[in-house]
Amino acid sequence: MKEYRTCTCNDISLNEVGKKVRIAGFVQTIRDFGGLVFLDIRDMYGITQVVTSSDEKDVDFASHIPLESCVSVYGEVRKRDEETINPKIKTGLVEIRIEEITILNKRTKNLPFEINTNQEIREDLRLQYRFLDLRNDRLKNNLILRAKVIQFLRTQMIEQGFLEVQTPILTSSSPEGARDYLVPSRLHPGKFYALPQAPQQFKQLLMVSGIDKYFQIAPCFRDEDARADRAPGEFYQLDMEMSYSTQEDVFAAIEPVMYNTFKKFSNKEIVKYPFPRIPYKESMLKYGTDKPDLRNPLIIIDLSDFFKKCTFKPFIDRTVRAIRVKGHLSKGFHEKMLDYAISIGMAGLRIFRSTRRFKF
C-alpha cells in the first residue's frame, strides 16, 4: 500500500528543493493559466502550492478537481519563480511539481458555504455541515489554542506536585448552584443518574482519603439558561483541592498558574502576582459587586458625612452614596440612568452638578 504522505504541508522549505515528497490534504484553490494549473493543498499544519506539468492531460485532470476534495500529491520540490513567491505563508518560497495526483475523496455536491470567508453564515447551516465548518482556519486555531492551554495548565499543576484524577461523570444528584442534567437508567426503571455540576464531593472524598493535592480539567454540566458571565450546559474548568492548606497556600498555588497562562497565550498586559486582594465589604461598597471589573473607573463614594448638615429631607439621617462622573453629560444620559435605577427597584436618582472642587 502506498503511503499517503511523507511530510505535512507546512514542513517543506528550501532545504527540500530537489527532493521527492508526498503530501495530502484538501484542495483549497485552483488557478488555471491555460498551459499550467496551480493548486493550493491545505492540511491542519499549513498550505503548499503544487503545479502541474504542461501536459494537456495533467492540466485537464487537475483543473476539474472539485474544491475541498481530499487529494494526495507526489512530486519534486522546487524553488518558486520570483513573481510567484508568497511571503504570507511558511512554504511561500517553494512549490511541488506534480508527478502524480490521487483523489482520495472527491467532493460530489456543491459546497453549502465557502470554507475560509469573512461573510456571516447562518449558525444552523454551520452546525449541519460541522465537518466543513471546522475546516475554517479560525475554528481550527481555536481548537489548537484550547489544546495548548489545557496542556500548559496540566504541566504547571503536575510540576507543583498535584495528582490528576478523573472523577465520575454519572453520579447521584447533590445540591449545587443550578439544576442537574438527569440520565435515565436502563437497568433500574424510574431511577436516574445526574451529571456533575462540579466534582465537589469526589474531590472532598480524595482529600479525606489522603490524596494530598488533586487537580482535574473537569467537565461540568448545568441545566440552566445562558448568562453574561456563565456558560450554559457543558463547560470545563481547572478544578483543584489541597490538604492541610490555608487560603494563602491556595493563592500561592493558583496565582502563578493563572499569570503564566495568560502571559503565554494573551497579548494583554497582565498584573504580576500576588494579585490585589479586595475584602468583600470594600468591594461591595466601592463597586457594588463582589466581582468588580477594575478597568471601570467609576467608583462608589460615601457622602453620608457630607450630607449630615443637609436640610433636604430625603438626605437627613440617611446613607448617601454616589458615583463621581467627570465632564458634562447630556440630559438624555441622566434620563436613561434614572430609568435604569427605577427598573432595578430604586426609588430614583439625584444628580448634582458643581464647579467647585470637593475632596472625597
Buried (B, 14 or more C-beta within 10 A) or exposed (E): EEEEBBBBBBBBEEEBEEEEBBBBBBBBEBEBEEEBBBBBBBBEBBBBBBBBBEEEEBBEBBBEBBBBBBBBBBBBBBEBEEEEEBEEBBBBBBBBEBBEBEBEEEBEEEEEBEBEEEEEBEEEEBEEBEEBBEBBEEEEEEEEEEEEBEEBBBEBBEEBEBEEBEBEBEBEBEEBEBEBBEBEEEEEEEEBBBBBBBBBBBBEBBBEEEBBBBBBBBBBBBBEEEEEEEEEEEEEEBBBBBBEBEEEEEBBBBBBBBBBBBEEEEEEEBEEBEEEEBEEEEBBBBBEEEEBEEEEEEBBBEBEEBBEEBEEEEBEEEEBEBEEEEEEEEEEEEEEBBEEEEEEEEEEBEEEEEEEEEEE
